[in-house]
């Protein structure tokens, strides 16, 4: 039962991630991982196979800008890849998906050669086992195109990005801005690098509007869109528009920073409260212990009391 619950929660977590609720997705996927690590299963849903799926899902989540933790992501994805190859072998869809995510992680860390290696491996597997048009392949083409652009191979990178965009549209049976906004962001940046400023502006303006409609005005993805548009407006010589974009970018990113600081302080405050409860229980234990002499009780009270004072000071500072 628990292994099936983990599998269903993994799908649910991916759904939350797709609509931009990464904090909710993290909670759901973390629960799924706990279930999968202690699960028993049967048939296709073996604990290790489901555990690999959850690890990949959580690893991909930690590569999202709003919740970025690239070191944690790479650790989870490497573990997932080892399990998947051991259980199902190398030439599987899930193995290729994990290789793609690892490639994206290396790109985030600016390890471009490693990123290209992983993505080329993933694309090779996908072209062998998947239909000619597949959403997984379009994702790999997208990230590989981005890597090629970062390596300075702009014509090849833009060709891969265009291929990814066209494949996404064929797979979904039509043009949907929400499905192509990420690849179009990178395509706009590539056009800008290649000197096609007017074309880049058109693409990036469209991306900004799509992200605002999809995520709302204060999401980190909208901030990223403003940042890209600032670069394009600067290149076009439109300093007023560039300044406006920069202000919007700074406002959104500051909100994101404040939110993360608030969450971190709350987490530390909760931890301090937990430690304080433990120390108070130690006080009670010492006071009630008949075997301790008065001198030893005094020494222990002093030691524990010092810890309590430090914790109270921490809590006072957090509450300020």
Beta strands, then each sheet from edge to edge (+ up, - down):
end
